[in-house]
């Protein structure tokens, strides 16, 4: 994610011209964090566009991310209902309700990568329990953002954080209840 919240990394026919903005900042630290994150056994919750680009890419590059192959890919789509890339389950209709049901099962944690449009539904319906972010020191001024209009107020706490040599802030957050407010505690001049 950029400093101004952009998570889009390629042109989706919308004139986005900054594809690849992350890669000049990648280093051994960010690589190790990515390998740790990709090493977790999780199921994936993906938007239709993200899934469409991944279903042709990851089956031929799975040596980098072996866990993507056995992970169940839950795909938010009202236009598709099948794929040769298995296991895949297509979720049509009320996505928020389907995700609530999935969260009640005993399966692995659900992780979202990319899928900016779908993420907005999750944020609006209070379905995000945690965030694993890499904040890259650039601003782009355009592109799909992680937090858009409709994100509900929610508190998060940092569970892990570090700064990589090229300036990427790597942080993990967990939900921490409701927003707390206060006032400054500054003594008046005498």
ZIRA-V616620 format. One record per pair of residues at least 24 apart in sequence whose C-alpha atoms are under 8 Angstrom apart, sorted by sequence separation. I is the first residue (numbers start at 1). J is the second residue. D is the distance in whole Angstrom. If there is no record, write none. Layout:
BEGIN
I|J|D ; I|J|D
END
This chain:
BEGIN
51|75|7 ; 154|178|5 ; 155|179|5 ; 42|67|8 ; 96|121|7 ; 153|178|7 ; 154|179|6 ; 155|180|8 ; 39|65|7 ; 41|67|6 ; 59|85|8 ; 95|121|8 ; 96|122|7 ; 120|146|8 ; 124|150|6 ; 126|152|7 ; 130|156|8 ; 153|179|7 ; 38|65|6 ; 39|66|8 ; 40|67|7 ; 44|71|7 ; 46|73|7 ; 48|75|6 ; 100|127|7 ; 119|146|8 ; 120|147|7 ; 123|150|8 ; 124|151|5 ; 125|152|8 ; 39|67|7 ; 43|71|5 ; 44|72|6 ; 45|73|6 ; 46|74|6 ; 47|75|6 ; 48|76|6 ; 99|127|8 ; 116|144|6 ; 120|148|7 ; 123|151|5 ; 124|152|6 ; 38|67|7 ; 42|71|6 ; 43|72|5 ; 44|73|5 ; 45|74|5 ; 46|75|5 ; 47|76|5 ; 48|77|5 ; 96|125|7 ; 116|145|7 ; 123|152|6 ; 35|65|8 ; 41|71|7 ; 43|73|6 ; 44|74|6 ; 45|75|6 ; 46|76|6 ; 47|77|7 ; 55|85|6 ; 116|146|6 ; 120|150|7 ; 137|167|6 ; 43|74|8 ; 45|76|8 ; 96|127|8 ; 120|151|7 ; 136|167|7 ; 137|168|6 ; 136|168|5 ; 135|168|5 ; 136|169|7 ; 134|168|6 ; 135|169|5 ; 134|169|6 ; 135|170|6 ; 133|169|8 ; 134|170|5 ; 133|170|6 ; 134|171|6 ; 132|170|8 ; 133|171|5 ; 132|171|6 ; 133|172|6 ; 132|172|4 ; 131|172|6 ; 132|173|6 ; 76|118|7 ; 130|172|7 ; 131|173|5 ; 130|173|5 ; 131|174|7 ; 130|174|4 ; 129|174|6 ; 130|175|6 ; 129|175|5 ; 128|175|8 ; 43|107|8 ; 50|114|6 ; 43|108|6 ; 45|110|6 ; 50|115|6 ; 42|108|5 ; 43|109|6 ; 44|110|5 ; 45|111|6 ; 46|112|6 ; 49|115|7 ; 41|108|7 ; 42|109|5 ; 43|110|5 ; 44|111|5 ; 45|112|5 ; 46|113|7 ; 47|114|8 ; 48|115|8 ; 41|109|8 ; 42|110|6 ; 43|111|6 ; 44|112|6 ; 45|113|8 ; 46|114|8 ; 47|115|5 ; 42|111|7 ; 44|113|8 ; 46|115|6 ; 47|116|8 ; 47|117|7 ; 47|118|6 ; 46|118|8 ; 8|114|8 ; 7|114|7 ; 8|116|7 ; 7|116|7 ; 25|136|7 ; 22|136|7 ; 18|140|8 ; 16|142|7 ; 16|143|6 ; 1|133|7 ; 3|135|6 ; 1|134|6 ; 2|135|6 ; 3|136|6 ; 6|139|8 ; 1|135|5 ; 2|136|5 ; 3|137|6 ; 4|138|8 ; 6|140|7 ; 30|164|7 ; 1|136|6 ; 2|137|6 ; 3|138|6 ; 4|139|5 ; 6|141|8 ; 8|143|6 ; 29|164|6 ; 2|138|5 ; 3|139|5 ; 4|140|7 ; 6|142|7 ; 7|143|7 ; 8|144|5 ; 29|165|8 ; 2|139|6 ; 4|141|7 ; 6|143|6 ; 7|144|6 ; 8|145|7 ; 27|164|8 ; 2|140|7 ; 6|144|6 ; 7|145|5 ; 27|165|8 ; 30|168|8 ; 6|145|4 ; 7|146|6 ; 27|166|7 ; 5|145|5 ; 6|146|6 ; 26|166|8 ; 30|170|8 ; 4|145|8 ; 5|146|6 ; 25|166|6 ; 5|147|7 ; 25|167|8 ; 25|168|7 ; 1|146|8
END
